[in-house]
Amino acid sequence: MEELYTCKDVAERYKVKIPTVWTWARTGKLKATKLGKTYYFTAAALREFEAAGK
């Protein structure tokens, strides 16, 4: 099973604020899975995001 990252993890990785990560997830720039009120991101989604140069 692939590791999942939280919004906090992603924000720290890209040096942005957590609301920015929320926006990326809501707009589809960064693929996310929402469980309850929390977004989770796979390593594959992060690689795809980076490859797209966003």
Secondary structure, 3 states (H helix, E strand, C coil): CCCEEEHHHHHHHHCCCHHHHHHHHHHCCCCCEEECCEEEEEHHHHHHHHHCCC
